[in-house]
Amino acid sequence: MTDLLFIGNMRGWQLIIVLLVILLLFGGKKIPELMRGLGKGMASFRQGLEDAKSEMEKPVTPSGQKDKDKSDNDKSEA
């Protein structure tokens, strides 16, 4: 959380200096690769959140109930 506050306090020339340092450290060719990887990571994280949310919204059934339903379906098919 403190990192986000630090970035929010940066103004004009400070942001330019940080961006120039990043450019010098990683080079112009590596930055698009880094951003692409960051984007894929964020997409994966969002997908995981959606999966977790949908899993939490599913109704809870006792484990014995699943077995009973399964055996009832097997009997009705026979």
CORLIN-V13643 format. One line per field, one symbol per residue. psi: psi as a letter, one per 30 degrees, with the letter a starting at -180 (. if undefined). Layout:
BEGIN
psi = ???
END
This chain:
BEGIN
psi = efeeeeeffkldfeeeeeeeeeeeeflfffeeeeeeeeeeeeeeeeeeeeeeeeeffkkkkkeeeeeeeeeeeeeff.
END
